Amino acid sequence: MIRREQEPAWPRVAFACYLGVCACALVWPGYALAGDRIEPFVLGLPFAFAWTIGWVLAAFLGLLVFHGLAGPKDRG
């Protein structure tokens, strides 16, 4: 049996928590408390639409950071 070195679990745990925050901002109660309104307009978009786009982009950027922190062993 080949034994690999133990890799730190903190990047996975931190990424899971980050995605949890992003998900909570897009569903009730996060969306109802902060994102459920039309005004003000952000770049010509209603605030609710800009809120959703912003959190999806934040999750994508978090995924890029996680991918950069993951070692080559984690990438397959």
mmCIF file of the N, C-alpha and C atoms, coordinates in Angstrom:
data_MODEL
# 
_entry.id   MODEL 
# 
loop_
_atom_site.group_PDB 
_atom_site.id 
_atom_site.type_symbol 
_atom_site.label_atom_id 
_atom_site.label_alt_id 
_atom_site.label_comp_id 
_atom_site.label_asym_id 
_atom_site.label_entity_id 
_atom_site.label_seq_id 
_atom_site.pdbx_PDB_ins_code 
_atom_site.Cartn_x 
_atom_site.Cartn_y 
_atom_site.Cartn_z 
_atom_site.occupancy 
_atom_site.B_iso_or_equiv 
_atom_site.pdbx_formal_charge 
_atom_site.auth_seq_id 
_atom_site.auth_comp_id 
_atom_site.auth_asym_id 
_atom_site.auth_atom_id 
_atom_site.pdbx_PDB_model_num 
ATOM 1   N N  . MET A 1 1  ? 0.839   -1.174 0.000   1.00 0.00 ? 1  MET A N  1 
ATOM 2   C CA . MET A 1 1  ? 0.000   0.000  0.000   1.00 0.00 ? 1  MET A CA 1 
ATOM 3   C C  . MET A 1 1  ? 0.887   1.242  0.000   1.00 0.00 ? 1  MET A C  1 
ATOM 4   N N  . ILE A 1 2  ? 0.601   2.157  -0.893  1.00 0.00 ? 2  ILE A N  1 
ATOM 5   C CA . ILE A 1 2  ? 1.363   3.396  -0.985  1.00 0.00 ? 2  ILE A CA 1 
ATOM 6   C C  . ILE A 1 2  ? 0.756   4.407  -0.026  1.00 0.00 ? 2  ILE A C  1 
ATOM 7   N N  . ARG A 1 3  ? 1.610   4.981  0.770   1.00 0.00 ? 3  ARG A N  1 
ATOM 8   C CA . ARG A 1 3  ? 1.128   5.949  1.756   1.00 0.00 ? 3  ARG A CA 1 
ATOM 9   C C  . ARG A 1 3  ? 1.450   7.359  1.288   1.00 0.00 ? 3  ARG A C  1 
ATOM 10  N N  . ARG A 1 4  ? 0.416   8.183  1.207   1.00 0.00 ? 4  ARG A N  1 
ATOM 11  C CA . ARG A 1 4  ? 0.619   9.576  0.819   1.00 0.00 ? 4  ARG A CA 1 
ATOM 12  C C  . ARG A 1 4  ? 0.686   10.441 2.060   1.00 0.00 ? 4  ARG A C  1 
ATOM 13  N N  . GLU A 1 5  ? 1.342   11.574 1.912   1.00 0.00 ? 5  GLU A N  1 
ATOM 14  C CA . GLU A 1 5  ? 1.395   12.520 3.017   1.00 0.00 ? 5  GLU A CA 1 
ATOM 15  C C  . GLU A 1 5  ? 0.006   13.101 3.254   1.00 0.00 ? 5  GLU A C  1 
ATOM 16  N N  . GLN A 1 6  ? -0.278  13.380 4.511   1.00 0.00 ? 6  GLN A N  1 
ATOM 17  C CA . GLN A 1 6  ? -1.556  14.004 4.840   1.00 0.00 ? 6  GLN A CA 1 
ATOM 18  C C  . GLN A 1 6  ? -1.548  15.446 4.354   1.00 0.00 ? 6  GLN A C  1 
ATOM 19  N N  . GLU A 1 7  ? -2.554  15.789 3.598   1.00 0.00 ? 7  GLU A N  1 
ATOM 20  C CA . GLU A 1 7  ? -2.677  17.154 3.104   1.00 0.00 ? 7  GLU A CA 1 
ATOM 21  C C  . GLU A 1 7  ? -3.594  17.922 4.035   1.00 0.00 ? 7  GLU A C  1 
ATOM 22  N N  . PRO A 1 8  ? -3.348  19.209 4.209   1.00 0.00 ? 8  PRO A N  1 
ATOM 23  C CA . PRO A 1 8  ? -4.208  19.979 5.118   1.00 0.00 ? 8  PRO A CA 1 
ATOM 24  C C  . PRO A 1 8  ? -5.633  20.056 4.586   1.00 0.00 ? 8  PRO A C  1 
ATOM 25  N N  . ALA A 1 9  ? -6.573  19.969 5.503   1.00 0.00 ? 9  ALA A N  1 
ATOM 26  C CA . ALA A 1 9  ? -7.985  19.992 5.116   1.00 0.00 ? 9  ALA A CA 1 
ATOM 27  C C  . ALA A 1 9  ? -8.556  21.402 5.108   1.00 0.00 ? 9  ALA A C  1 
ATOM 28  N N  . TRP A 1 10 ? -7.806  22.395 5.594   1.00 0.00 ? 10 TRP A N  1 
ATOM 29  C CA . TRP A 1 10 ? -8.380  23.732 5.732   1.00 0.00 ? 10 TRP A CA 1 
ATOM 30  C C  . TRP A 1 10 ? -8.826  24.349 4.415   1.00 0.00 ? 10 TRP A C  1 
ATOM 31  N N  . PRO A 1 11 ? -8.154  24.124 3.262   1.00 0.00 ? 11 PRO A N  1 
ATOM 32  C CA . PRO A 1 11 ? -8.695  24.745 2.043   1.00 0.00 ? 11 PRO A CA 1 
ATOM 33  C C  . PRO A 1 11 ? -10.078 24.211 1.679   1.00 0.00 ? 11 PRO A C  1 
ATOM 34  N N  . ARG A 1 12 ? -10.283 22.918 1.865   1.00 0.00 ? 12 ARG A N  1 
ATOM 35  C CA . ARG A 1 12 ? -11.592 22.338 1.543   1.00 0.00 ? 12 ARG A CA 1 
ATOM 36  C C  . ARG A 1 12 ? -12.666 22.834 2.493   1.00 0.00 ? 12 ARG A C  1 
ATOM 37  N N  . VAL A 1 13 ? -12.336 22.911 3.766   1.00 0.00 ? 13 VAL A N  1 
ATOM 38  C CA . VAL A 1 13 ? -13.306 23.374 4.760   1.00 0.00 ? 13 VAL A CA 1 
ATOM 39  C C  . VAL A 1 13 ? -13.633 24.845 4.532   1.00 0.00 ? 13 VAL A C  1 
ATOM 40  N N  . ALA A 1 14 ? -12.614 25.657 4.272   1.00 0.00 ? 14 ALA A N  1 
ATOM 41  C CA . ALA A 1 14 ? -12.840 27.081 4.030   1.00 0.00 ? 14 ALA A CA 1 
ATOM 42  C C  . ALA A 1 14 ? -13.676 27.293 2.767   1.00 0.00 ? 14 ALA A C  1 
ATOM 43  N N  . PHE A 1 15 ? -13.401 26.518 1.728   1.00 0.00 ? 15 PHE A N  1 
ATOM 44  C CA . PHE A 1 15 ? -14.169 26.653 0.485   1.00 0.00 ? 15 PHE A CA 1 
ATOM 45  C C  . PHE A 1 15 ? -15.615 26.223 0.693   1.00 0.00 ? 15 PHE A C  1 
ATOM 46  N N  . ALA A 1 16 ? -15.833 25.155 1.447   1.00 0.00 ? 16 ALA A N  1 
ATOM 47  C CA . ALA A 1 16 ? -17.198 24.704 1.723   1.00 0.00 ? 16 ALA A CA 1 
ATOM 48  C C  . ALA A 1 16 ? -17.965 25.764 2.516   1.00 0.00 ? 16 ALA A C  1 
ATOM 49  N N  . CYS A 1 17 ? -17.317 26.385 3.487   1.00 0.00 ? 17 CYS A N  1 
ATOM 50  C CA . CYS A 1 17 ? -17.967 27.457 4.256   1.00 0.00 ? 17 CYS A CA 1 
ATOM 51  C C  . CYS A 1 17 ? -18.266 28.659 3.364   1.00 0.00 ? 17 CYS A C  1 
ATOM 52  N N  . TYR A 1 18 ? -17.328 29.004 2.492   1.00 0.00 ? 18 TYR A N  1 
ATOM 53  C CA . TYR A 1 18 ? -17.521 30.127 1.573   1.00 0.00 ? 18 TYR A CA 1 
ATOM 54  C C  . TYR A 1 18 ? -18.703 29.869 0.639   1.00 0.00 ? 18 TYR A C  1 
ATOM 55  N N  . LEU A 1 19 ? -18.782 28.667 0.083   1.00 0.00 ? 19 LEU A N  1 
ATOM 56  C CA . LEU A 1 19 ? -19.914 28.346 -0.784  1.00 0.00 ? 19 LEU A CA 1 
ATOM 57  C C  . LEU A 1 19 ? -21.220 28.322 -0.001  1.00 0.00 ? 19 LEU A C  1 
ATOM 58  N N  . GLY A 1 20 ? -21.161 27.935 1.262   1.00 0.00 ? 20 GLY A N  1 
ATOM 59  C CA . GLY A 1 20 ? -22.354 27.980 2.107   1.00 0.00 ? 20 GLY A CA 1 
ATOM 60  C C  . GLY A 1 20 ? -22.854 29.401 2.293   1.00 0.00 ? 20 GLY A C  1 
ATOM 61  N N  . VAL A 1 21 ? -21.931 30.336 2.501   1.00 0.00 ? 21 VAL A N  1 
ATOM 62  C CA . VAL A 1 21 ? -22.315 31.748 2.632   1.00 0.00 ? 21 VAL A CA 1 
ATOM 63  C C  . VAL A 1 21 ? -22.910 32.255 1.319   1.00 0.00 ? 21 VAL A C  1 
ATOM 64  N N  . CYS A 1 22 ? -22.288 31.899 0.201   1.00 0.00 ? 22 CYS A N  1 
ATOM 65  C CA . CYS A 1 22 ? -22.814 32.316 -1.106  1.00 0.00 ? 22 CYS A CA 1 
ATOM 66  C C  . CYS A 1 22 ? -24.211 31.746 -1.335  1.00 0.00 ? 22 CYS A C  1 
ATOM 67  N N  . ALA A 1 23 ? -24.421 30.496 -0.966  1.00 0.00 ? 23 ALA A N  1 
ATOM 68  C CA . ALA A 1 23 ? -25.732 29.879 -1.153  1.00 0.00 ? 23 ALA A CA 1 
ATOM 69  C C  . ALA A 1 23 ? -26.776 30.528 -0.256  1.00 0.00 ? 23 ALA A C  1 
ATOM 70  N N  . CYS A 1 24 ? -26.409 30.842 0.979   1.00 0.00 ? 24 CYS A N  1 
ATOM 71  C CA . CYS A 1 24 ? -27.363 31.481 1.898   1.00 0.00 ? 24 CYS A CA 1 
ATOM 72  C C  . CYS A 1 24 ? -27.754 32.877 1.421   1.00 0.00 ? 24 CYS A C  1 
ATOM 73  N N  . ALA A 1 25 ? -26.856 33.547 0.722   1.00 0.00 ? 25 ALA A N  1 
ATOM 74  C CA . ALA A 1 25 ? -27.177 34.878 0.207   1.00 0.00 ? 25 ALA A CA 1 
ATOM 75  C C  . ALA A 1 25 ? -28.140 34.816 -0.969  1.00 0.00 ? 25 ALA A C  1 
ATOM 76  N N  . LEU A 1 26 ? -28.272 33.645 -1.584  1.00 0.00 ? 26 LEU A N  1 
ATOM 77  C CA . LEU A 1 26 ? -29.142 33.512 -2.756  1.00 0.00 ? 26 LEU A CA 1 
ATOM 78  C C  . LEU A 1 26 ? -30.496 32.889 -2.440  1.00 0.00 ? 26 LEU A C  1 
ATOM 79  N N  . VAL A 1 27 ? -30.681 32.384 -1.231  1.00 0.00 ? 27 VAL A N  1 
ATOM 80  C CA . VAL A 1 27 ? -31.956 31.782 -0.841  1.00 0.00 ? 27 VAL A CA 1 
ATOM 81  C C  . VAL A 1 27 ? -32.461 32.472 0.417   1.00 0.00 ? 27 VAL A C  1 
ATOM 82  N N  . TRP A 1 28 ? -33.675 32.110 0.817   1.00 0.00 ? 28 TRP A N  1 
ATOM 83  C CA . TRP A 1 28 ? -34.239 32.680 2.021   1.00 0.00 ? 28 TRP A CA 1 
ATOM 84  C C  . TRP A 1 28 ? -33.419 32.244 3.215   1.00 0.00 ? 28 TRP A C  1 
ATOM 85  N N  . PRO A 1 29 ? -33.102 33.054 4.190   1.00 0.00 ? 29 PRO A N  1 
ATOM 86  C CA . PRO A 1 29 ? -33.528 34.420 4.432   1.00 0.00 ? 29 PRO A CA 1 
ATOM 87  C C  . PRO A 1 29 ? -32.572 35.471 3.890   1.00 0.00 ? 29 PRO A C  1 
ATOM 88  N N  . GLY A 1 30 ? -31.391 35.064 3.392   1.00 0.00 ? 30 GLY A N  1 
ATOM 89  C CA . GLY A 1 30 ? -30.417 36.050 2.922   1.00 0.00 ? 30 GLY A CA 1 
ATOM 90  C C  . GLY A 1 30 ? -30.938 36.911 1.794   1.00 0.00 ? 30 GLY A C  1 
ATOM 91  N N  . TYR A 1 31 ? -31.565 36.282 0.827   1.00 0.00 ? 31 TYR A N  1 
ATOM 92  C CA . TYR A 1 31 ? -32.091 37.032 -0.308  1.00 0.00 ? 31 TYR A CA 1 
ATOM 93  C C  . TYR A 1 31 ? -33.251 37.923 0.119   1.00 0.00 ? 31 TYR A C  1 
ATOM 94  N N  . ALA A 1 32 ? -34.104 37.417 0.986   1.00 0.00 ? 32 ALA A N  1 
ATOM 95  C CA . ALA A 1 32 ? -35.267 38.196 1.424   1.00 0.00 ? 32 ALA A CA 1 
ATOM 96  C C  . ALA A 1 32 ? -34.848 39.410 2.249   1.00 0.00 ? 32 ALA A C  1 
ATOM 97  N N  . LEU A 1 33 ? -33.772 39.286 3.006   1.00 0.00 ? 33 LEU A N  1 
ATOM 98  C CA . LEU A 1 33 ? -33.341 40.393 3.859   1.00 0.00 ? 33 LEU A CA 1 
ATOM 99  C C  . LEU A 1 33 ? -32.587 41.476 3.094   1.00 0.00 ? 33 LEU A C  1 
ATOM 100 N N  . ALA A 1 34 ? -31.790 41.089 2.110   1.00 0.00 ? 34 ALA A N  1 
ATOM 101 C CA . ALA A 1 34 ? -30.922 42.079 1.475   1.00 0.00 ? 34 ALA A CA 1 
ATOM 102 C C  . ALA A 1 34 ? -31.147 42.247 -0.021  1.00 0.00 ? 34 ALA A C  1 
ATOM 103 N N  . GLY A 1 35 ? -31.496 41.190 -0.726  1.00 0.00 ? 35 GLY A N  1 
ATOM 104 C CA . GLY A 1 35 ? -31.502 41.272 -2.176  1.00 0.00 ? 35 GLY A CA 1 
ATOM 105 C C  . GLY A 1 35 ? -32.858 41.390 -2.832  1.00 0.00 ? 35 GLY A C  1 
ATOM 106 N N  . ASP A 1 36 ? -33.924 41.369 -2.060  1.00 0.00 ? 36 ASP A N  1 
ATOM 107 C CA . ASP A 1 36 ? -35.264 41.338 -2.642  1.00 0.00 ? 36 ASP A CA 1 
ATOM 108 C C  . ASP A 1 36 ? -35.836 42.743 -2.794  1.00 0.00 ? 36 ASP A C  1 
ATOM 109 N N  . ARG A 1 37 ? -35.270 43.497 -3.711  1.00 0.00 ? 37 ARG A N  1 
ATOM 110 C CA . ARG A 1 37 ? -35.798 44.826 -4.027  1.00 0.00 ? 37 ARG A CA 1 
ATOM 111 C C  . ARG A 1 37 ? -35.379 45.191 -5.446  1.00 0.00 ? 37 ARG A C  1 
ATOM 112 N N  . ILE A 1 38 ? -36.045 46.163 -6.007  1.00 0.00 ? 38 ILE A N  1 
ATOM 113 C CA . ILE A 1 38 ? -35.776 46.552 -7.388  1.00 0.00 ? 38 ILE A CA 1 
ATOM 114 C C  . ILE A 1 38 ? -34.792 47.714 -7.442  1.00 0.00 ? 38 ILE A C  1 
ATOM 115 N N  . GLU A 1 39 ? -34.987 48.688 -6.595  1.00 0.00 ? 39 GLU A N  1 
ATOM 116 C CA . GLU A 1 39 ? -34.121 49.862 -6.612  1.00 0.00 ? 39 GLU A CA 1 
ATOM 117 C C  . GLU A 1 39 ? -33.105 49.763 -5.497  1.00 0.00 ? 39 GLU A C  1 
ATOM 118 N N  . PRO A 1 40 ? -31.937 50.262 -5.615  1.00 0.00 ? 40 PRO A N  1 
ATOM 119 C CA . PRO A 1 40 ? -31.362 51.064 -6.684  1.00 0.00 ? 40 PRO A CA 1 
ATOM 120 C C  . PRO A 1 40 ? -30.940 50.191 -7.865  1.00 0.00 ? 40 PRO A C  1 
ATOM 121 N N  . PHE A 1 41 ? -30.810 50.815 -9.002  1.00 0.00 ? 41 PHE A N  1 
ATOM 122 C CA . PHE A 1 41 ? -30.334 50.108 -10.181 1.00 0.00 ? 41 PHE A CA 1 
ATOM 123 C C  . PHE A 1 41 ? -28.810 50.058 -10.148 1.00 0.00 ? 41 PHE A C  1 
ATOM 124 N N  . VAL A 1 42 ? -28.256 48.931 -10.532 1.00 0.00 ? 42 VAL A N  1 
ATOM 125 C CA . VAL A 1 42 ? -26.804 48.737 -10.561 1.00 0.00 ? 42 VAL A CA 1 
ATOM 126 C C  . VAL A 1 42 ? -26.418 48.445 -12.003 1.00 0.00 ? 42 VAL A C  1 
ATOM 127 N N  . LEU A 1 43 ? -25.692 49.360 -12.607 1.00 0.00 ? 43 LEU A N  1 
ATOM 128 C CA . LEU A 1 43 ? -25.295 49.242 -14.012 1.00 0.00 ? 43 LEU A CA 1 
ATOM 129 C C  . LEU A 1 43 ? -26.501 48.998 -14.915 1.00 0.00 ? 43 LEU A C  1 
ATOM 130 N N  . GLY A 1 44 ? -27.610 49.630 -14.598 1.00 0.00 ? 44 GLY A N  1 
ATOM 131 C CA . GLY A 1 44 ? -28.820 49.514 -15.394 1.00 0.00 ? 44 GLY A CA 1 
ATOM 132 C C  . GLY A 1 44 ? -29.664 48.292 -15.088 1.00 0.00 ? 44 GLY A C  1 
ATOM 133 N N  . LEU A 1 45 ? -29.221 47.461 -14.165 1.00 0.00 ? 45 LEU A N  1 
ATOM 134 C CA . LEU A 1 45 ? -29.966 46.255 -13.798 1.00 0.00 ? 45 LEU A CA 1 
ATOM 135 C C  . LEU A 1 45 ? -30.682 46.477 -12.477 1.00 0.00 ? 45 LEU A C  1 
ATOM 136 N N  . PRO A 1 46 ? -31.853 45.877 -12.308 1.00 0.00 ? 46 PRO A N  1 
ATOM 137 C CA . PRO A 1 46 ? -32.494 45.941 -10.991 1.00 0.00 ? 46 PRO A CA 1 
ATOM 138 C C  . PRO A 1 46 ? -31.586 45.314 -9.934  1.00 0.00 ? 46 PRO A C  1 
ATOM 139 N N  . PHE A 1 47 ? -31.682 45.816 -8.714  1.00 0.00 ? 47 PHE A N  1 
ATOM 140 C CA . PHE A 1 47 ? -30.788 45.367 -7.658  1.00 0.00 ? 47 PHE A CA 1 
ATOM 141 C C  . PHE A 1 47 ? -30.877 43.862 -7.425  1.00 0.00 ? 47 PHE A C  1 
ATOM 142 N N  . ALA A 1 48 ? -32.078 43.295 -7.498  1.00 0.00 ? 48 ALA A N  1 
ATOM 143 C CA . ALA A 1 48 ? -32.242 41.859 -7.256  1.00 0.00 ? 48 ALA A CA 1 
ATOM 144 C C  . ALA A 1 48 ? -31.442 41.037 -8.267  1.00 0.00 ? 48 ALA A C  1 
ATOM 145 N N  . PHE A 1 49 ? -31.440 41.468 -9.516  1.00 0.00 ? 49 PHE A N  1 
ATOM 146 C CA . PHE A 1 49 ? -30.691 40.747 -10.550 1.00 0.00 ? 49 PHE A CA 1 
ATOM 147 C C  . PHE A 1 49 ? -29.190 40.940 -10.348 1.00 0.00 ? 49 PHE A C  1 
ATOM 148 N N  . ALA A 1 50 ? -28.776 42.163 -10.026 1.00 0.00 ? 50 ALA A N  1 
ATOM 149 C CA . ALA A 1 50 ? -27.358 42.428 -9.773  1.00 0.00 ? 50 ALA A CA 1 
ATOM 150 C C  . ALA A 1 50 ? -26.874 41.655 -8.545  1.00 0.00 ? 50 ALA A C  1 
ATOM 151 N N  . TRP A 1 51 ? -27.728 41.521 -7.519  1.00 0.00 ? 51 TRP A N  1 
ATOM 152 C CA . TRP A 1 51 ? -27.396 40.754 -6.313  1.00 0.00 ? 51 TRP A CA 1 
ATOM 153 C C  . TRP A 1 51 ? -27.091 39.300 -6.679  1.00 0.00 ? 51 TRP A C  1 
ATOM 154 N N  . THR A 1 52 ? -27.947 38.707 -7.493  1.00 0.00 ? 52 THR A N  1 
ATOM 155 C CA . THR A 1 52 ? -27.763 37.312 -7.893  1.00 0.00 ? 52 THR A CA 1 
ATOM 156 C C  . THR A 1 52 ? -26.504 37.145 -8.731  1.00 0.00 ? 52 THR A C  1 
ATOM 157 N N  . ILE A 1 53 ? -26.305 38.015 -9.701  1.00 0.00 ? 53 ILE A N  1 
ATOM 158 C CA . ILE A 1 53 ? -25.112 37.938 -10.549 1.00 0.00 ? 53 ILE A CA 1 
ATOM 159 C C  . ILE A 1 53 ? -23.851 38.120 -9.711  1.00 0.00 ? 53 ILE A C  1 
ATOM 160 N N  . GLY A 1 54 ? -23.882 39.053 -8.774  1.00 0.00 ? 54 GLY A N  1 
ATOM 161 C CA . GLY A 1 54 ? -22.721 39.296 -7.920  1.00 0.00 ? 54 GLY A CA 1 
ATOM 162 C C  . GLY A 1 54 ? -22.334 38.083 -7.094  1.00 0.00 ? 54 GLY A C  1 
ATOM 163 N N  . TRP A 1 55 ? -23.314 37.406 -6.516  1.00 0.00 ? 55 TRP A N  1 
ATOM 164 C CA . TRP A 1 55 ? -22.998 36.237 -5.696  1.00 0.00 ? 55 TRP A CA 1 
ATOM 165 C C  . TRP A 1 55 ? -22.554 35.047 -6.533  1.00 0.00 ? 55 TRP A C  1 
ATOM 166 N N  . VAL A 1 56 ? -23.100 34.906 -7.726  1.00 0.00 ? 56 VAL A N  1 
ATOM 167 C CA . VAL A 1 56 ? -22.635 33.829 -8.609  1.00 0.00 ? 56 VAL A CA 1 
ATOM 168 C C  . VAL A 1 56 ? -21.189 34.092 -9.028  1.00 0.00 ? 56 VAL A C  1 
ATOM 169 N N  . LEU A 1 57 ? -20.861 35.343 -9.340  1.00 0.00 ? 57 LEU A N  1 
ATOM 170 C CA . LEU A 1 57 ? -19.472 35.686 -9.670  1.00 0.00 ? 57 LEU A CA 1 
ATOM 171 C C  . LEU A 1 57 ? -18.552 35.497 -8.464  1.00 0.00 ? 57 LEU A C  1 
ATOM 172 N N  . ALA A 1 58 ? -19.035 35.822 -7.275  1.00 0.00 ? 58 ALA A N  1 
ATOM 173 C CA . ALA A 1 58 ? -18.232 35.620 -6.065  1.00 0.00 ? 58 ALA A CA 1 
ATOM 174 C C  . ALA A 1 58 ? -17.942 34.135 -5.849  1.00 0.00 ? 58 ALA A C  1 
ATOM 175 N N  . ALA A 1 59 ? -18.925 33.279 -6.095  1.00 0.00 ? 59 ALA A N  1 
ATOM 176 C CA . ALA A 1 59 ? -18.707 31.836 -5.965  1.00 0.00 ? 59 ALA A CA 1 
ATOM 177 C C  . ALA A 1 59 ? -17.699 31.349 -7.007  1.00 0.00 ? 59 ALA A C  1 
ATOM 178 N N  . PHE A 1 60 ? -17.779 31.883 -8.220  1.00 0.00 ? 60 PHE A N  1 
ATOM 179 C CA . PHE A 1 60 ? -16.834 31.503 -9.268  1.00 0.00 ? 60 PHE A CA 1 
ATOM 180 C C  . PHE A 1 60 ? -15.414 31.933 -8.906  1.00 0.00 ? 60 PHE A C  1 
ATOM 181 N N  . LEU A 1 61 ? -15.263 33.154 -8.401  1.00 0.00 ? 61 LEU A N  1 
ATOM 182 C CA . LEU A 1 61 ? -13.934 33.615 -8.000  1.00 0.00 ? 61 LEU A CA 1 
ATOM 183 C C  . LEU A 1 61 ? -13.393 32.784 -6.837  1.00 0.00 ? 61 LEU A C  1 
ATOM 184 N N  . GLY A 1 62 ? -14.263 32.397 -5.920  1.00 0.00 ? 62 GLY A N  1 
ATOM 185 C CA . GLY A 1 62 ? -13.844 31.513 -4.835  1.00 0.00 ? 62 GLY A CA 1 
ATOM 186 C C  . GLY A 1 62 ? -13.372 30.171 -5.357  1.00 0.00 ? 62 GLY A C  1 
ATOM 187 N N  . LEU A 1 63 ? -14.040 29.664 -6.380  1.00 0.00 ? 63 LEU A N  1 
ATOM 188 C CA . LEU A 1 63 ? -13.623 28.405 -6.992  1.00 0.00 ? 63 LEU A CA 1 
ATOM 189 C C  . LEU A 1 63 ? -12.251 28.545 -7.638  1.00 0.00 ? 63 LEU A C  1 
ATOM 190 N N  . LEU A 1 64 ? -11.997 29.673 -8.284  1.00 0.00 ? 64 LEU A N  1 
ATOM 191 C CA . LEU A 1 64 ? -10.676 29.897 -8.882  1.00 0.00 ? 64 LEU A CA 1 
ATOM 192 C C  . LEU A 1 64 ? -9.587  29.956 -7.811  1.00 0.00 ? 64 LEU A C  1 
ATOM 193 N N  . VAL A 1 65 ? -9.872  30.625 -6.704  1.00 0.00 ? 65 VAL A N  1 
ATOM 194 C CA . VAL A 1 65 ? -8.897  30.698 -5.611  1.00 0.00 ? 65 VAL A CA 1 
ATOM 195 C C  . VAL A 1 65 ? -8.658  29.311 -5.027  1.00 0.00 ? 65 VAL A C  1 
ATOM 196 N N  . PHE A 1 66 ? -9.720  28.549 -4.823  1.00 0.00 ? 66 PHE A N  1 
ATOM 197 C CA . PHE A 1 66 ? -9.573  27.193 -4.291  1.00 0.00 ? 66 PHE A CA 1 
ATOM 198 C C  . PHE A 1 66 ? -8.747  26.329 -5.233  1.00 0.00 ? 66 PHE A C  1 
ATOM 199 N N  . HIS A 1 67 ? -8.991  26.463 -6.515  1.00 0.00 ? 67 HIS A N  1 
ATOM 200 C CA . HIS A 1 67 ? -8.231  25.691 -7.501  1.00 0.00 ? 67 HIS A CA 1 
ATOM 201 C C  . HIS A 1 67 ? -6.752  26.076 -7.459  1.00 0.00 ? 67 HIS A C  1 
ATOM 202 N N  . GLY A 1 68 ? -6.482  27.360 -7.256  1.00 0.00 ? 68 GLY A N  1 
ATOM 203 C CA . GLY A 1 68 ? -5.094  27.806 -7.163  1.00 0.00 ? 68 GLY A CA 1 
ATOM 204 C C  . GLY A 1 68 ? -4.412  27.324 -5.893  1.00 0.00 ? 68 GLY A C  1 
ATOM 205 N N  . LEU A 1 69 ? -5.168  27.215 -4.791  1.00 0.00 ? 69 LEU A N  1 
ATOM 206 C CA . LEU A 1 69 ? -4.591  26.748 -3.529  1.00 0.00 ? 69 LEU A CA 1 
ATOM 207 C C  . LEU A 1 69 ? -4.409  25.236 -3.497  1.00 0.00 ? 69 LEU A C  1 
ATOM 208 N N  . ALA A 1 70 ? -5.224  24.529 -4.258  1.00 0.00 ? 70 ALA A N  1 
ATOM 209 C CA . ALA A 1 70 ? -5.127  23.070 -4.267  1.00 0.00 ? 70 ALA A CA 1 
ATOM 210 C C  . ALA A 1 70 ? -3.818  22.658 -4.928  1.00 0.00 ? 70 ALA A C  1 
ATOM 211 N N  . GLY A 1 71 ? -3.196  21.704 -4.350  1.00 0.00 ? 71 GLY A N  1 
ATOM 212 C CA . GLY A 1 71 ? -1.937  21.225 -4.905  1.00 0.00 ? 71 GLY A CA 1 
ATOM 213 C C  . GLY A 1 71 ? -2.168  20.401 -6.159  1.00 0.00 ? 71 GLY A C  1 
ATOM 214 N N  . PRO A 1 72 ? -1.107  20.096 -6.878  1.00 0.00 ? 72 PRO A N  1 
ATOM 215 C CA . PRO A 1 72 ? -1.252  19.287 -8.098  1.00 0.00 ? 72 PRO A CA 1 
ATOM 216 C C  . PRO A 1 72 ? -1.816  17.899 -7.815  1.00 0.00 ? 72 PRO A C  1 
ATOM 217 N N  . LYS A 1 73 ? -1.637  17.391 -6.596  1.00 0.00 ? 73 LYS A N  1 
ATOM 218 C CA . LYS A 1 73 ? -2.169  16.070 -6.259  1.00 0.00 ? 73 LYS A CA 1 
ATOM 219 C C  . LYS A 1 73 ? -3.691  16.087 -6.228  1.00 0.00 ? 73 LYS A C  1 
ATOM 220 N N  . ASP A 1 74 ? -4.279  17.227 -5.832  1.00 0.00 ? 74 ASP A N  1 
ATOM 221 C CA . ASP A 1 74 ? -5.732  17.327 -5.739  1.00 0.00 ? 74 ASP A CA 1 
ATOM 222 C C  . ASP A 1 74 ? -6.390  17.516 -7.095  1.00 0.00 ? 74 ASP A C  1 
ATOM 223 N N  . ARG A 1 75 ? -5.637  17.890 -8.087  1.00 0.00 ? 75 ARG A N  1 
ATOM 224 C CA . ARG A 1 75 ? -6.221  18.205 -9.393  1.00 0.00 ? 75 ARG A CA 1 
ATOM 225 C C  . ARG A 1 75 ? -6.427  16.975 -10.260 1.00 0.00 ? 75 ARG A C  1 
ATOM 226 N N  . GLY A 1 76 ? -6.026  15.848 -9.815  1.00 0.00 ? 76 GLY A N  1 
ATOM 227 C CA . GLY A 1 76 ? -6.295  14.635 -10.574 1.00 0.00 ? 76 GLY A CA 1 
ATOM 228 C C  . GLY A 1 76 ? -5.090  14.126 -11.191 1.00 0.00 ? 76 GLY A C  1 
# 
